[in-house]
Amino acid sequence: MEITVKVGELAKEAADVIVLMLYEDKNALQGSAALIDKALDGAITTVIRDGEFTGKSKAQSVLHTLGRLQAKKVVLVGLGNPDKLTLEGLRHTAGSAAQCARALGASTLATTVEGTEQAHFTPSEAAQAVIEGMVLALYRFDKFKTAENERQQLATVRLVANNRHQARALQQGAEIGRILGECANVARSLVNHPANAMTPTLLAEQARQIAKECHLKCAILERKDLEKLGMGLLLGVAQGSEQPPKFIILEHRGGKSAQGNIVLVGKGITFDSGGISIKSAEGMERMKYDMSGGAAVIGALRAAALLKVPQTVIGLIPATENLPSGKATKPGDVHRAMNGKTAEVINTDAEGRLILGDALAYAARYKPIACVDLATLTGACVVALGHEAIGMMGNPQSEVLMERLRRAGVSTGERVWQLPLWDEYLEHVKSDVADVKNVGMGRAAGAIAGAAFLANFVDGYPWVHLDIAGTAWADREQGYKPKGGTGVGVRLLTQMLLDWHRKE
Protein backbone atom coordinates (compact mmCIF):
# COMPACT_ATOMS: atom_id res chain seq x y z
CA MET A 1 0.00 0.00 0.00
CA GLU A 2 1.32 3.43 -0.96
CA ILE A 3 1.21 6.13 1.72
CA THR A 4 1.46 9.76 0.57
CA VAL A 5 1.23 13.17 2.24
CA LYS A 6 0.29 16.39 0.46
CA VAL A 7 -0.72 19.95 1.21
CA GLY A 8 -4.24 20.78 0.08
CA GLU A 9 -7.95 20.67 0.87
CA LEU A 10 -9.60 17.35 1.65
CA ALA A 11 -12.81 18.50 -0.04
CA LYS A 12 -10.97 18.77 -3.35
CA GLU A 13 -9.30 15.37 -3.26
CA ALA A 14 -9.95 13.02 -6.19
CA ALA A 15 -10.17 9.74 -4.28
CA ASP A 16 -12.59 6.84 -4.22
CA VAL A 17 -13.27 7.55 -0.55
CA ILE A 18 -12.79 10.51 1.75
CA VAL A 19 -12.65 9.60 5.44
CA LEU A 20 -13.84 12.07 8.08
CA MET A 21 -13.10 11.13 11.68
CA LEU A 22 -15.55 13.02 13.90
CA TYR A 23 -16.17 13.32 17.64
CA GLU A 24 -19.53 12.71 19.23
CA ASP A 25 -20.00 16.31 20.42
CA LYS A 26 -22.90 18.30 18.96
CA ASN A 27 -20.86 21.38 18.05
CA ALA A 28 -20.97 22.80 14.55
CA LEU A 29 -18.84 21.06 11.94
CA GLN A 30 -15.49 22.72 11.35
CA GLY A 31 -12.65 22.67 8.85
CA SER A 32 -12.77 20.02 6.15
CA ALA A 33 -15.97 18.53 7.58
CA ALA A 34 -17.77 21.87 7.25
CA LEU A 35 -16.57 22.37 3.65
CA ILE A 36 -17.57 18.84 2.65
CA ASP A 37 -20.94 19.21 4.39
CA LYS A 38 -21.60 22.42 2.46
CA ALA A 39 -20.68 20.77 -0.84
CA LEU A 40 -23.09 17.93 -0.02
CA ASP A 41 -25.94 20.33 0.77
CA GLY A 42 -25.82 19.60 4.50
CA ALA A 43 -25.87 15.79 4.21
CA ILE A 44 -23.47 15.34 7.15
CA THR A 45 -25.49 17.68 9.34
CA THR A 46 -28.62 15.75 8.42
CA VAL A 47 -27.31 12.29 9.36
CA ILE A 48 -26.01 13.68 12.66
CA ARG A 49 -29.29 15.44 13.43
CA ASP A 50 -31.33 12.35 12.57
CA GLY A 51 -29.14 10.10 14.75
CA GLU A 52 -27.88 8.04 11.83
CA PHE A 53 -24.33 9.00 12.81
CA THR A 54 -23.52 9.65 16.45
CA GLY A 55 -19.75 10.10 16.38
CA LYS A 56 -19.42 7.49 19.10
CA SER A 57 -16.55 5.06 18.91
CA LYS A 58 -17.14 2.43 16.17
CA ALA A 59 -19.97 4.48 14.59
CA GLN A 60 -19.87 4.58 10.79
CA SER A 61 -21.91 6.12 8.01
CA VAL A 62 -21.38 6.21 4.24
CA LEU A 63 -22.50 9.14 2.08
CA HIS A 64 -22.58 9.17 -1.72
CA THR A 65 -21.33 12.45 -3.17
CA LEU A 66 -23.38 12.17 -6.39
CA GLY A 67 -20.81 14.18 -8.30
CA ARG A 68 -20.76 17.13 -5.89
CA LEU A 69 -17.16 16.28 -4.98
CA GLN A 70 -14.33 14.69 -6.92
CA ALA A 71 -14.42 11.86 -4.40
CA LYS A 72 -17.08 9.18 -4.94
CA LYS A 73 -18.00 8.55 -1.31
CA VAL A 74 -17.51 10.04 2.15
CA VAL A 75 -17.07 7.67 5.10
CA LEU A 76 -17.84 9.08 8.53
CA VAL A 77 -16.23 7.27 11.47
CA GLY A 78 -16.66 8.06 15.15
CA LEU A 79 -13.84 9.04 17.50
CA GLY A 80 -16.01 9.18 20.60
CA ASN A 81 -15.30 11.69 23.35
CA PRO A 82 -12.17 13.81 22.69
CA ASP A 83 -11.30 13.74 26.39
CA LYS A 84 -11.18 9.94 26.30
CA LEU A 85 -9.54 9.39 22.92
CA THR A 86 -6.22 7.50 23.08
CA LEU A 87 -3.73 6.67 20.37
CA GLU A 88 -5.05 3.12 20.51
CA GLY A 89 -8.59 4.41 19.97
CA LEU A 90 -7.41 6.46 17.00
CA ARG A 91 -5.63 3.39 15.65
CA HIS A 92 -8.83 1.34 15.83
CA THR A 93 -10.94 4.11 14.29
CA ALA A 94 -8.57 4.54 11.35
CA GLY A 95 -8.38 0.79 10.89
CA SER A 96 -12.17 0.44 10.77
CA ALA A 97 -12.32 3.26 8.20
CA ALA A 98 -9.80 1.50 5.97
CA GLN A 99 -11.73 -1.77 6.24
CA CYS A 100 -14.94 0.06 5.33
CA ALA A 101 -13.26 1.67 2.32
CA ARG A 102 -12.01 -1.68 1.12
CA ALA A 103 -15.46 -3.20 1.51
CA LEU A 104 -16.81 -0.36 -0.65
CA GLY A 105 -14.36 -1.35 -3.41
CA ALA A 106 -12.16 1.72 -2.99
CA SER A 107 -8.58 1.69 -4.21
CA THR A 108 -7.74 5.23 -3.02
CA LEU A 109 -8.52 6.88 0.31
CA ALA A 110 -7.87 10.42 1.51
CA THR A 111 -8.13 11.73 5.06
CA THR A 112 -6.70 14.24 7.55
CA VAL A 113 -5.74 14.32 11.23
CA GLU A 114 -7.88 17.40 11.85
CA GLY A 115 -9.28 17.53 15.35
CA THR A 116 -6.78 15.14 16.91
CA GLU A 117 -5.13 18.10 18.66
CA GLN A 118 -8.22 18.17 20.90
CA ALA A 119 -6.99 14.84 22.28
CA HIS A 120 -3.53 16.42 22.78
CA PHE A 121 -1.80 14.46 20.03
CA THR A 122 0.90 16.02 17.91
CA PRO A 123 0.37 15.80 14.11
CA SER A 124 3.20 13.24 13.94
CA GLU A 125 1.69 11.05 16.68
CA ALA A 126 -1.73 11.20 15.04
CA ALA A 127 -0.36 10.36 11.59
CA GLN A 128 1.58 7.41 12.99
CA ALA A 129 -1.51 6.02 14.73
CA VAL A 130 -3.75 6.51 11.68
CA ILE A 131 -1.38 4.83 9.23
CA GLU A 132 -0.45 2.08 11.70
CA GLY A 133 -4.13 1.29 12.24
CA MET A 134 -4.87 1.18 8.53
CA VAL A 135 -1.88 -0.99 7.59
CA LEU A 136 -2.65 -3.42 10.42
CA ALA A 137 -6.39 -3.53 9.69
CA LEU A 138 -5.95 -4.30 5.99
CA TYR A 139 -3.73 -7.34 6.61
CA ARG A 140 -4.99 -10.74 5.49
CA PHE A 141 -3.29 -14.08 5.06
CA ASP A 142 -4.59 -16.01 2.06
CA LYS A 143 -1.40 -17.55 0.69
CA PHE A 144 -2.84 -21.06 0.80
CA LYS A 145 -6.30 -20.30 -0.61
CA THR A 146 -6.66 -21.61 -4.15
CA ALA A 147 -9.77 -19.58 -5.03
CA GLU A 148 -8.90 -16.19 -6.47
CA ASN A 149 -9.43 -13.42 -3.96
CA GLU A 150 -11.89 -11.01 -5.52
CA ARG A 151 -11.82 -8.44 -2.74
CA GLN A 152 -10.57 -5.01 -3.80
CA GLN A 153 -7.17 -3.91 -2.54
CA LEU A 154 -6.87 -0.46 -1.03
CA ALA A 155 -3.80 0.67 -2.93
CA THR A 156 -3.25 4.29 -1.80
CA VAL A 157 -3.82 6.24 1.40
CA ARG A 158 -3.30 9.99 1.24
CA LEU A 159 -2.94 12.26 4.26
CA VAL A 160 -3.87 15.86 3.50
CA ALA A 161 -2.08 18.59 5.44
CA ASN A 162 -2.97 22.25 5.96
CA ASN A 163 0.54 23.55 5.28
CA ARG A 164 4.09 22.46 4.56
CA HIS A 165 5.11 22.50 8.21
CA GLN A 166 2.30 20.13 9.13
CA ALA A 167 3.02 18.01 6.05
CA ARG A 168 6.58 17.36 7.28
CA ALA A 169 5.27 16.22 10.66
CA LEU A 170 2.65 14.01 9.02
CA GLN A 171 5.26 12.50 6.72
CA GLN A 172 7.51 11.63 9.64
CA GLY A 173 4.71 10.02 11.64
CA ALA A 174 3.20 8.25 8.64
CA GLU A 175 6.54 6.66 7.75
CA ILE A 176 6.99 5.29 11.27
CA GLY A 177 3.40 4.03 11.27
CA ARG A 178 3.83 2.34 7.90
CA ILE A 179 7.02 0.54 8.91
CA LEU A 180 5.65 -0.55 12.30
CA GLY A 181 2.45 -1.83 10.70
CA GLU A 182 4.24 -3.64 7.91
CA CYS A 183 6.78 -5.24 10.28
CA ALA A 184 3.98 -6.44 12.56
CA ASN A 185 2.33 -7.91 9.47
CA VAL A 186 5.58 -9.70 8.59
CA ALA A 187 5.49 -11.31 12.03
CA ARG A 188 1.81 -12.21 11.57
CA SER A 189 2.56 -14.01 8.32
CA LEU A 190 5.45 -15.96 9.86
CA VAL A 191 3.07 -17.12 12.59
CA ASN A 192 0.17 -17.88 10.27
CA HIS A 193 2.14 -20.22 8.02
CA PRO A 194 1.33 -23.89 8.71
CA ALA A 195 4.11 -25.70 10.51
CA ASN A 196 5.10 -27.73 7.44
CA ALA A 197 5.73 -24.43 5.61
CA MET A 198 7.54 -22.78 8.54
CA THR A 199 9.98 -25.35 9.88
CA PRO A 200 13.06 -24.15 11.78
CA THR A 201 14.99 -24.29 8.51
CA LEU A 202 12.38 -22.26 6.64
CA LEU A 203 12.13 -19.76 9.50
CA ALA A 204 15.90 -19.32 9.34
CA GLU A 205 15.70 -18.80 5.57
CA GLN A 206 13.02 -16.15 6.06
CA ALA A 207 15.18 -14.39 8.64
CA ARG A 208 18.16 -14.47 6.30
CA GLN A 209 16.11 -13.03 3.43
CA ILE A 210 14.72 -10.23 5.62
CA ALA A 211 18.24 -9.47 6.84
CA LYS A 212 19.48 -9.21 3.27
CA GLU A 213 16.68 -6.83 2.30
CA CYS A 214 17.15 -4.59 5.36
CA HIS A 215 20.95 -4.71 5.71
CA LEU A 216 20.93 -6.65 8.94
CA LYS A 217 23.77 -8.99 9.83
CA CYS A 218 22.54 -12.58 10.02
CA ALA A 219 24.10 -15.80 11.25
CA ILE A 220 22.47 -19.23 11.55
CA LEU A 221 23.95 -21.71 14.01
CA GLU A 222 23.49 -25.37 13.03
CA ARG A 223 23.26 -28.48 15.21
CA LYS A 224 27.04 -28.98 15.23
CA ASP A 225 27.48 -25.37 16.39
CA LEU A 226 24.96 -25.88 19.18
CA GLU A 227 26.78 -29.03 20.28
CA LYS A 228 30.09 -27.13 20.45
CA LEU A 229 28.44 -24.39 22.51
CA GLY A 230 26.95 -26.96 24.87
CA MET A 231 23.33 -25.91 24.28
CA GLY A 232 21.95 -29.10 25.79
CA LEU A 233 18.53 -27.65 26.58
CA LEU A 234 17.80 -26.60 23.00
CA LEU A 235 19.22 -29.86 21.66
CA GLY A 236 17.18 -31.85 24.19
CA VAL A 237 13.92 -30.32 22.95
CA ALA A 238 14.97 -30.79 19.32
CA GLN A 239 15.94 -34.46 19.58
CA GLY A 240 12.38 -35.71 19.09
CA SER A 241 12.04 -34.09 15.66
CA GLU A 242 13.44 -35.01 12.26
CA GLN A 243 13.76 -31.27 11.55
CA PRO A 244 17.18 -29.89 12.56
CA PRO A 245 17.23 -27.06 15.12
CA LYS A 246 18.47 -23.60 14.20
CA PHE A 247 19.75 -20.70 16.28
CA ILE A 248 19.08 -17.45 14.43
CA ILE A 249 21.16 -14.35 15.17
CA LEU A 250 20.22 -10.95 13.71
CA GLU A 251 22.24 -7.80 14.35
CA HIS A 252 21.38 -4.15 13.75
CA ARG A 253 24.56 -2.17 14.37
CA GLY A 254 22.99 1.26 14.76
CA GLY A 255 24.81 2.55 17.82
CA LYS A 256 28.32 3.30 18.98
CA SER A 257 30.12 0.55 20.87
CA ALA A 258 30.10 2.65 24.04
CA GLN A 259 26.29 2.66 24.04
CA GLY A 260 26.13 -1.08 24.67
CA ASN A 261 23.92 -3.77 23.19
CA ILE A 262 20.19 -4.34 23.55
CA VAL A 263 19.35 -8.03 23.14
CA LEU A 264 15.92 -9.35 22.14
CA VAL A 265 15.25 -13.08 22.51
CA GLY A 266 12.27 -14.83 20.93
CA LYS A 267 10.95 -18.36 21.46
CA GLY A 268 10.93 -20.16 18.13
CA ILE A 269 9.02 -23.41 18.59
CA THR A 270 7.65 -23.79 15.06
CA PHE A 271 5.28 -26.52 16.21
CA ASP A 272 4.55 -27.72 19.72
CA SER A 273 2.84 -31.07 20.18
CA GLY A 274 3.91 -31.13 23.82
CA GLY A 275 6.44 -33.87 23.11
CA ILE A 276 6.05 -37.03 25.21
CA SER A 277 3.75 -35.02 27.52
CA ILE A 278 1.52 -34.65 24.48
CA LYS A 279 -1.23 -32.06 24.29
CA SER A 280 -4.86 -32.92 23.64
CA ALA A 281 -5.86 -33.05 19.97
CA GLU A 282 -8.37 -30.22 20.27
CA GLY A 283 -6.76 -26.99 19.11
CA MET A 284 -3.34 -28.52 18.58
CA GLU A 285 -3.25 -27.13 15.02
CA ARG A 286 -2.96 -23.67 16.55
CA MET A 287 0.40 -24.58 18.07
CA LYS A 288 2.14 -23.33 14.94
CA TYR A 289 1.87 -20.02 16.80
CA ASP A 290 4.42 -21.13 19.40
CA MET A 291 7.12 -19.27 17.48
CA SER A 292 5.33 -15.92 17.93
CA GLY A 293 8.12 -14.62 20.16
CA GLY A 294 10.70 -15.40 17.51
CA ALA A 295 8.52 -13.82 14.82
CA ALA A 296 8.20 -10.67 16.94
CA VAL A 297 11.98 -10.41 17.31
CA ILE A 298 12.45 -10.80 13.55
CA GLY A 299 9.81 -8.11 12.94
CA ALA A 300 11.35 -5.78 15.51
CA LEU A 301 14.85 -6.16 14.03
CA ARG A 302 13.42 -5.41 10.58
CA ALA A 303 11.77 -2.27 11.95
CA ALA A 304 14.92 -1.19 13.79
CA ALA A 305 16.90 -1.44 10.56
CA LEU A 306 14.34 0.39 8.40
CA LEU A 307 13.91 3.15 10.98
CA LYS A 308 17.66 3.37 11.53
CA VAL A 309 17.31 3.09 15.30
CA PRO A 310 20.47 4.62 16.83
CA GLN A 311 21.19 1.60 19.03
CA THR A 312 22.87 -1.74 18.51
CA VAL A 313 20.13 -4.35 18.72
CA ILE A 314 20.75 -8.11 18.69
CA GLY A 315 18.00 -10.63 17.96
CA LEU A 316 18.35 -14.25 19.14
CA ILE A 317 15.80 -16.89 18.06
CA PRO A 318 16.30 -20.53 19.12
CA ALA A 319 14.14 -22.53 16.71
CA THR A 320 12.99 -26.15 16.80
CA GLU A 321 9.93 -28.38 16.78
CA ASN A 322 8.74 -30.18 19.92
CA LEU A 323 7.55 -33.64 18.87
CA PRO A 324 7.25 -37.11 20.41
CA SER A 325 9.33 -39.94 19.00
CA GLY A 326 11.59 -42.76 20.09
CA LYS A 327 14.40 -40.21 20.39
CA ALA A 328 12.41 -37.53 22.21
CA THR A 329 13.28 -36.22 25.64
CA LYS A 330 11.33 -38.06 28.36
CA PRO A 331 9.92 -36.73 31.63
CA GLY A 332 12.66 -37.14 34.21
CA ASP A 333 15.54 -36.63 31.75
CA VAL A 334 18.26 -34.14 32.71
CA HIS A 335 20.05 -31.86 30.24
CA ARG A 336 22.94 -29.46 30.73
CA ALA A 337 22.59 -25.87 29.55
CA MET A 338 25.20 -23.70 27.86
CA ASN A 339 26.03 -22.00 31.17
CA GLY A 340 26.70 -25.38 32.81
CA LYS A 341 23.52 -25.61 34.88
CA THR A 342 21.51 -28.81 34.72
CA ALA A 343 17.76 -28.93 34.22
CA GLU A 344 15.38 -31.78 35.02
CA VAL A 345 12.54 -32.11 32.54
CA ILE A 346 9.38 -32.81 34.51
CA ASN A 347 7.02 -31.96 31.67
CA THR A 348 8.17 -31.99 28.05
CA ASP A 349 5.37 -29.53 27.22
CA ALA A 350 7.26 -26.88 29.20
CA GLU A 351 9.86 -26.77 26.44
CA GLY A 352 9.89 -23.06 25.64
CA ARG A 353 11.73 -22.16 28.81
CA LEU A 354 14.34 -24.81 27.99
CA ILE A 355 15.32 -23.35 24.64
CA LEU A 356 15.15 -19.81 26.04
CA GLY A 357 17.50 -20.86 28.84
CA ASP A 358 20.27 -21.56 26.36
CA ALA A 359 19.48 -18.37 24.41
CA LEU A 360 19.67 -16.23 27.55
CA ALA A 361 22.97 -17.86 28.45
CA TYR A 362 24.23 -17.06 24.94
CA ALA A 363 23.04 -13.45 25.32
CA ALA A 364 25.64 -12.89 28.06
CA ARG A 365 28.41 -12.74 25.45
CA TYR A 366 26.97 -9.41 24.24
CA LYS A 367 27.17 -7.88 27.75
CA PRO A 368 23.67 -6.45 27.23
CA ILE A 369 22.60 -3.19 28.82
CA ALA A 370 19.09 -4.61 28.43
CA CYS A 371 17.64 -7.97 27.45
CA VAL A 372 13.98 -8.74 26.72
CA ASP A 373 12.65 -12.19 25.90
CA LEU A 374 9.22 -12.87 24.42
CA ALA A 375 7.51 -16.22 24.52
CA THR A 376 4.13 -17.89 24.29
CA LEU A 377 5.22 -19.56 27.48
CA THR A 378 2.31 -20.47 29.76
CA GLY A 379 -1.40 -21.09 29.72
CA ALA A 380 -1.25 -19.86 33.30
CA CYS A 381 -0.58 -16.33 32.02
CA VAL A 382 -3.78 -16.52 29.96
CA VAL A 383 -5.68 -17.58 33.08
CA ALA A 384 -4.19 -14.68 35.02
CA LEU A 385 -4.47 -11.86 32.45
CA GLY A 386 -6.74 -13.13 29.69
CA HIS A 387 -6.05 -11.87 26.19
CA GLU A 388 -5.70 -8.18 26.98
CA ALA A 389 -2.26 -7.89 28.59
CA ILE A 390 1.26 -9.26 28.31
CA GLY A 391 2.65 -10.75 31.50
CA MET A 392 5.91 -9.01 32.48
CA MET A 393 8.51 -10.18 34.99
CA GLY A 394 12.12 -9.20 35.51
CA ASN A 395 15.18 -9.37 37.71
CA PRO A 396 16.08 -6.62 40.24
CA GLN A 397 18.30 -4.86 37.67
CA SER A 398 15.39 -4.38 35.25
CA GLU A 399 13.21 -1.74 36.94
CA VAL A 400 14.12 0.98 34.43
CA LEU A 401 13.72 -1.45 31.52
CA MET A 402 10.26 -2.50 32.74
CA GLU A 403 9.22 1.15 32.95
CA ARG A 404 10.37 1.67 29.36
CA LEU A 405 8.21 -1.27 28.30
CA ARG A 406 5.24 0.03 30.28
CA ARG A 407 5.39 3.38 28.48
CA ALA A 408 5.81 1.75 25.08
CA GLY A 409 2.88 -0.56 25.86
CA VAL A 410 0.56 2.36 26.59
CA SER A 411 1.65 4.10 23.39
CA THR A 412 1.23 1.06 21.13
CA GLY A 413 -1.75 -0.58 22.81
CA GLU A 414 0.38 -3.69 23.47
CA ARG A 415 0.12 -3.27 27.22
CA VAL A 416 2.20 -5.11 29.79
CA TRP A 417 1.32 -6.01 33.37
CA GLN A 418 3.99 -6.79 35.92
CA LEU A 419 3.88 -9.96 37.99
CA PRO A 420 6.27 -10.47 40.93
CA LEU A 421 9.44 -12.49 40.68
CA TRP A 422 10.57 -12.59 44.29
CA ASP A 423 13.30 -14.91 45.56
CA GLU A 424 10.64 -17.15 47.09
CA TYR A 425 9.44 -18.07 43.59
CA LEU A 426 12.92 -19.28 42.64
CA GLU A 427 12.48 -22.02 45.23
CA HIS A 428 9.56 -23.38 43.18
CA VAL A 429 11.84 -24.59 40.39
CA LYS A 430 14.59 -26.24 42.45
CA SER A 431 15.06 -29.89 41.52
CA ASP A 432 15.91 -32.89 43.71
CA VAL A 433 18.22 -34.37 41.07
CA ALA A 434 19.45 -31.33 39.10
CA ASP A 435 20.02 -27.62 39.58
CA VAL A 436 16.52 -26.70 38.41
CA LYS A 437 13.36 -28.32 37.08
CA ASN A 438 11.23 -26.99 34.26
CA VAL A 439 7.93 -26.69 36.15
CA GLY A 440 6.98 -25.22 39.49
CA MET A 441 4.70 -26.43 42.26
CA GLY A 442 1.68 -27.72 40.39
CA ARG A 443 -0.79 -25.10 39.16
CA ALA A 444 0.31 -22.38 41.59
CA ALA A 445 1.97 -19.32 40.02
CA GLY A 446 2.56 -21.12 36.73
CA ALA A 447 3.49 -18.02 34.73
CA ILE A 448 5.90 -16.87 37.42
CA ALA A 449 7.46 -20.34 37.64
CA GLY A 450 8.36 -20.07 33.95
CA ALA A 451 10.18 -16.80 34.58
CA ALA A 452 11.79 -18.22 37.73
CA PHE A 453 13.28 -21.03 35.64
CA LEU A 454 14.63 -18.54 33.08
CA ALA A 455 16.23 -16.40 35.79
CA ASN A 456 18.75 -19.20 36.36
CA PHE A 457 20.27 -18.54 32.94
CA VAL A 458 20.57 -14.75 33.16
CA ASP A 459 24.09 -13.62 34.03
CA GLY A 460 23.50 -10.39 35.94
CA TYR A 461 22.34 -8.16 33.08
CA PRO A 462 18.99 -6.26 33.17
CA TRP A 463 16.44 -8.80 31.93
CA VAL A 464 12.68 -8.77 31.37
CA HIS A 465 10.54 -11.75 30.42
CA LEU A 466 7.34 -11.11 28.46
CA ASP A 467 4.76 -13.91 28.39
CA ILE A 468 2.68 -13.30 25.25
CA ALA A 469 0.67 -16.54 25.40
CA GLY A 470 -2.62 -14.68 25.71
CA THR A 471 -1.95 -11.92 23.18
CA ALA A 472 -0.12 -13.60 20.28
CA TRP A 473 -3.19 -15.30 18.78
CA ALA A 474 -6.76 -14.12 18.23
CA ASP A 475 -9.68 -16.50 17.77
CA ARG A 476 -11.80 -13.71 16.26
CA GLU A 477 -11.24 -10.38 14.55
CA GLN A 478 -10.96 -7.43 16.91
CA GLY A 479 -10.65 -4.13 15.09
CA TYR A 480 -7.26 -3.94 13.43
CA LYS A 481 -6.29 -7.27 14.99
CA PRO A 482 -7.11 -10.14 12.61
CA LYS A 483 -8.05 -13.68 13.43
CA GLY A 484 -4.84 -15.68 13.78
CA GLY A 485 -1.38 -14.36 14.58
CA THR A 486 -1.49 -10.82 15.95
CA GLY A 487 2.17 -9.85 15.52
CA VAL A 488 2.22 -8.71 19.14
CA GLY A 489 5.55 -7.47 20.42
CA VAL A 490 6.89 -5.95 17.21
CA ARG A 491 5.46 -2.47 17.81
CA LEU A 492 6.03 -2.70 21.56
CA LEU A 493 9.74 -3.47 21.21
CA THR A 494 10.31 -1.02 18.37
CA GLN A 495 8.55 1.81 20.18
CA MET A 496 10.74 1.10 23.20
CA LEU A 497 13.80 1.40 20.97
CA LEU A 498 12.54 4.61 19.35
CA ASP A 499 11.96 6.12 22.79
CA TRP A 500 15.28 4.89 24.22
CA HIS A 501 16.93 8.33 24.27
CA ARG A 502 13.77 10.29 24.95
CA LYS A 503 14.17 12.85 27.70
CA GLU A 504 11.39 12.85 30.28
Secondary structure, 3 states (H helix, E strand, C coil): CEEEEEECCHHHCCCCEEEEEEECCCCCCCHHHHHHHHHCCCHHHHHHHCCCCCCCCCCEEEEECCCCCCCCEEEEEEEECCCCCCHHHHHHHHHHHHHHHHHCCCCEEEECCCCHHHHCCCHHHHHHHHHHHHHHHCCCCCCCCCCCCCCCCCCEEEEEECCHHHHHHHHHHHHHHHHHHHHHHHHHHHHHCCHHHCCHHHHHHHHHHHHHHHCCEEEEECHHHHHHHCCHHHHHHHCCCCCCCEEEEEEEECCCHHHCEEEEEECEEEEECCCCCCCCCCCHHHHHHHHHHHHHHHHHHHHHHHCCCCCEEEEEEEEEEECCCCCCCCCCCEEECCCCCEEECCCCCCCHHHHHHHHHHHHHHHCEEEEEEEECCCHHHHHHHCCCCEEEEECHHHHHHHHHHHHHHHHHCCCEEECCCCHHHHHHHECCCCCEECCCCCCCCHHHHHHHHHHCCCCCCCEEEEECCCCCEECCCECCECCEECCCCHHHHHHHHHCCCCCC
